[in-house]
Amino acid sequence: MSELVTVGGTAMCTMGTGPAPIRVTSQVKVMVSGKPTATIQDCQPGANIGPFGLCTSLANPQVAAATAAALGVLTPQPCMPVPAGCWIPTKPKVLVSGKPCLTNDCKLMCAYAGQISITNPAQLKATAK
């Protein structure tokens, strides 16, 4: 059973070294446990998804340059997500303010070869079926 993502939830990228907080900016009317509920449009770097520590993907130009400068030794660099679109909805018929809701099983692809997933939805009471 999927859980709705709310403010205070966290996400993780397969190429990052740490979790990032989720912030909701796509809507503020629908609440779960007194917190705004996220939609698949909450995917903007910085505004909705924080940095994931350090990036380990050689598809990231900063990592590739630092690794080349270190003579091939992988040299992770700061990891700010670069989403390749919106979150992929798993419950497209469950709408929050007219937009598909963001649930704990949604995925977001990063342009630097990572896959972002929800690690903590921060939902306390309601569930999406």
C-alpha positions as CSV (number, residue, x, y, z in Angstrom):
1,M,0.0,0.0,0.0
2,S,1.5,3.3,-1.0
3,E,2.0,6.2,1.4
4,L,1.6,9.9,0.4
5,V,4.7,12.1,0.6
6,T,4.4,15.2,2.7
7,V,6.7,18.0,3.8
8,G,9.5,16.4,5.9
9,G,9.8,13.4,3.7
10,T,13.2,12.4,2.3
11,A,14.6,11.1,-1.0
12,M,17.8,9.3,-2.0
13,C,19.6,9.1,-5.3
14,T,21.4,5.9,-6.3
15,M,24.5,8.1,-7.2
16,G,24.4,10.3,-4.1
17,T,25.9,9.7,-0.7
18,G,23.1,11.1,1.5
19,P,19.4,11.7,1.7
20,A,17.7,15.0,0.8
21,P,14.6,16.6,2.2
22,I,11.4,17.0,0.1
23,R,9.7,20.4,0.1
24,V,6.2,20.9,-1.3
25,T,5.5,23.9,-3.5
26,S,3.0,22.5,-6.1
27,Q,0.0,23.0,-3.7
28,V,-0.8,24.0,-0.1
29,K,-4.5,23.2,0.3
30,V,-4.5,19.4,0.7
31,M,-3.0,18.3,4.0
32,V,-2.1,14.9,5.6
33,S,-1.5,15.0,9.3
34,G,-1.4,18.8,9.1
35,K,1.3,18.9,6.4
36,P,1.1,19.8,2.7
37,T,0.9,16.7,0.5
38,A,3.4,16.5,-2.5
39,T,2.5,16.0,-6.1
40,I,4.6,14.6,-9.0
41,Q,5.4,18.2,-9.9
42,D,7.4,18.7,-6.7
43,C,10.6,17.8,-8.6
44,Q,12.6,21.1,-8.9
45,P,16.2,20.9,-7.6
46,G,16.7,23.2,-4.7
47,A,13.1,24.2,-4.4
48,N,11.7,20.7,-3.9
49,I,14.6,18.4,-3.6
50,G,17.8,19.2,-1.7
51,P,21.3,18.0,-2.5
52,F,22.3,14.3,-2.0
53,G,25.6,14.8,-0.4
54,L,28.2,13.9,-3.0
55,C,27.6,12.6,-6.5
56,T,29.5,9.5,-7.7
57,S,28.3,9.4,-11.3
58,L,30.8,9.9,-14.0
59,A,28.0,11.2,-16.2
60,N,28.1,14.3,-14.0
61,P,30.6,16.7,-15.7
62,Q,32.0,17.9,-12.3
63,V,32.7,14.3,-11.2
64,A,34.2,13.4,-14.5
65,A,36.5,16.5,-14.5
66,A,37.6,15.9,-10.9
67,T,38.2,12.2,-11.6
68,A,40.3,13.0,-14.7
69,A,42.3,15.5,-12.6
70,A,42.9,12.7,-10.0
71,L,44.3,10.4,-12.8
72,G,41.2,8.2,-12.9
73,V,40.5,7.9,-9.1
74,L,36.8,8.5,-8.6
75,T,36.4,11.9,-7.0
76,P,32.8,12.6,-5.9
77,Q,31.5,16.2,-6.1
78,P,28.5,18.0,-4.6
79,C,25.3,16.3,-5.7
80,M,22.5,18.7,-6.8
81,P,19.9,16.7,-8.6
82,V,19.2,17.3,-12.3
83,P,15.7,15.8,-12.9
84,A,15.0,14.4,-16.3
85,G,11.2,15.2,-16.1
86,C,8.7,14.9,-13.3
87,W,8.3,12.0,-10.8
88,I,6.8,8.9,-12.4
89,P,3.4,8.5,-10.8
90,T,2.3,5.1,-9.5
91,K,-1.2,6.2,-8.5
92,P,-2.0,8.6,-11.5
93,K,-5.8,8.5,-10.6
94,V,-5.2,9.7,-7.0
95,L,-5.1,13.5,-7.4
96,V,-4.0,16.2,-5.0
97,S,-5.3,19.7,-6.1
98,G,-5.8,18.2,-9.6
99,K,-2.3,16.7,-9.9
100,P,-1.2,13.1,-9.4
101,C,0.0,12.6,-5.9
102,L,3.6,11.7,-5.0
103,T,3.8,8.4,-3.2
104,N,6.6,6.5,-1.6
105,D,6.9,4.2,-4.6
106,C,7.3,6.9,-7.3
107,K,10.7,7.3,-9.0
108,L,12.5,10.3,-10.6
109,M,15.3,9.9,-13.1
110,C,18.4,12.2,-12.8
111,A,20.1,13.3,-16.0
112,Y,23.4,12.1,-14.5
113,A,22.3,8.4,-14.6
114,G,20.9,8.2,-11.0
115,Q,17.4,7.1,-9.9
116,I,15.8,9.1,-7.1
117,S,13.4,7.3,-4.8
118,I,11.5,8.2,-1.6
119,T,13.2,6.9,1.5
120,N,10.7,8.4,4.1
121,P,7.3,9.7,3.0
122,A,6.7,11.4,6.3
123,Q,3.0,10.4,6.2
124,L,1.4,9.6,9.5
125,K,-2.3,8.7,9.0
126,A,-3.8,8.5,5.5
127,T,-2.9,6.1,2.6
128,A,-3.5,6.1,-1.1
129,K,-5.1,3.0,-2.6
